[in-house]
Every structure is written in structure tokens, then in C-alpha cells.
Amino acid sequence: MIGKIKSYDEKTQTGVIELDEQFYGFHLDDWSESVAPRIESSVLFEAEGDTATMVTLIGNYAPTPKEAVKSRRIAIALAIFPLTAIVGGHRWYLGFYKMAMIQTVVTAMSFGGGYLWPFIEGVLIFMGKMYEDSEGRPLK
């Protein structure tokens, strides 16, 4: 089964995985990765009642830490080009979905005046001040 980690408590070393509005608890003993569980990570698991066992990371969240996946040049272009910048295109591309929605709303509410925000972020990406995607991986 494939679900997403919805919560994880380091003190008790327990967490919750959600799949189709059903919740499965797991303990760190059932975790098969070398990295700690992270909220919103996609995982493959076996369900035994309401308990998840054999929990393994999958997809973009699999532990290949710090390997560049996203292009810095594409992020800059999406931030500076007006048609993609007004909807926070660079934020969507880098995986910052909530911030992309906020940028889209601000730009719409200011009748395009919010374009300055993604333009400045494009300059920051160019200067190397914004250098990671939402998963903490560097931009290539």
C-alpha cells in the first residue's frame, strides 16, 4: 500500500500514515530507512489492521539526500518570465505549493502588482540566496 506520513513523534518514535482517509500507526521499529521519518513523505507499507509494518520511503522522498534534481536556470526563468511568475511558477516547480498559492493570490489581489515578489525571488535564486527545493536538495 502507498500512503503519506501525516505525523511523527520523535519522543515516542511513533507516527501515522494516511491512505484513502484511513489511518495506520507505525513505530520506528517498522521503519526500514536510515533517515528519520518526515511528515508528507510518500511511503510503501504493509497494513495489519490499523498498524503499518515494513514502512519504506518511495518516490522523490527516497533517501538520495542532497542530490540535485531541479534546475536553477529553469527556476530563474519561471520566476522572471511574467506569465509564469504571476502564478508563482518557480515555487510550483521547486515544490513550495503553499507559497505558490499565496503568490498567486497576492498577485491577483494586487492586479499584477505582486509580480515584484517572484521577480525578486528570481534574482535571489540567480545570486544563490535561494538554493534548495522543498526537499532540501540543492539546485543544479
N, C-alpha and C positions, 0 to 999 in steps of 0.2 A: 504494500500500500504506500502511497505517496501523500505526505501531508506537510504542514508547516509548523514549526515550533512557535507556540504562542506565548509561553512563559518559561522561565528557567530561574531557579533559586540556587545560588552557589552554596549557601549555608547548608541547606538540606540535600543538595545535589539532586533535586528532582525538577521535572518540567512537565509541560503539557503540549501535546501535538494535536492540531485540529485537522480533520478531514471531513468534508461534507457536513459541517455543523455538528460533528461528533468529536468528542474529546477523549484522548488517550494519555494516561500518565506514564512517565518513564523515569527511571533512576539512572544516574551516571554509570552504574554497573552495566547497563544495557547499551551504553554509548560505545561505538566501535571506532571513534576517530581520536586523533592525537590532540586536536584543538577542542576547546570548550564549546558547548552548545551556544548558539546565538539565536535570539528571537528573530522570526521571519525567515529563518533558513529552511530550505526545502530538504526533506528527509525521506528516506525509504525505510519502512519498518514493517514488522510483523505484529498483528494485533491478537492478543489473547484476552478476550473480554474487553474491559476498559483499560487494559495495560498495553503499552507498546514495548516490544522487545527487538533486539537486533537493529538498533537505530543507526542509520548511516547517512551521511551528507550526500546530496546529489546536485547535479547542475552546476550553476555558476558559484554555488556556495561550497563546493567541494574544496578540500584544503590544497590549493596550489597558491599559498599565500604570496602576496607581493609580486605576482607575475602580471605584467602589464597586459591588459585586454583591450582597453578603449584607446582611441587615437586622440592625442592632444589637438592636432590640426583640425579634425572633424569637430571637436568640442568648440574650438575657437570660431570656426566658420558658422556653426549653429548659433553661437552667442552674438555674433556681429551681423549676420545677414538678417535684415529686418523681418522678413516673413516668418522665419523660424524663431527669431529672438522674442517676438511679441507673445509667443506661447511657451517661452522657456525651453526651447528645443534642446539646448545644451544640457539643461537639468534632466530632461526626459532621457537623453542619450546616456548621461552618467549615472542614472538610476535614482536620482533625488526627486521622486514623483510628487511628494507633498509640496516641496518648494517650487516645482514646476507649475503646479496648480495655483499656488499663491501668486507667482509671477504673472500667470495668465490673467487672473482676476484683477490684479493691480493694474496691469496694462489696459485691460478692458474698461475698468472703472475710471482710468485717467485718460481715456480716449487716445491711447497710444503713447502718452507721456511716460509711461512706465518702461518704455524701450531703453531708457538710460540705464536702468538696473542691469539687464542682461549684457548691454554693451560694456559696462564697467567690468562685469564678471569675465567677459571675453578678454579684456585687457589683462585682468588678473591671471587668467589661465595662460595667456601668452607670456607674462612675466614670471610664471612658475609659482605664483602665490596660491593658486588653486591647482593642486597637482594629483588628486586622488578621485576615484569614482566612489560610489556609495558603499562599496565593499572594502574600501581602504587600499585598493590596488593602485599603483602609480599609473599615470597616463604615459603611453608610449609616444 
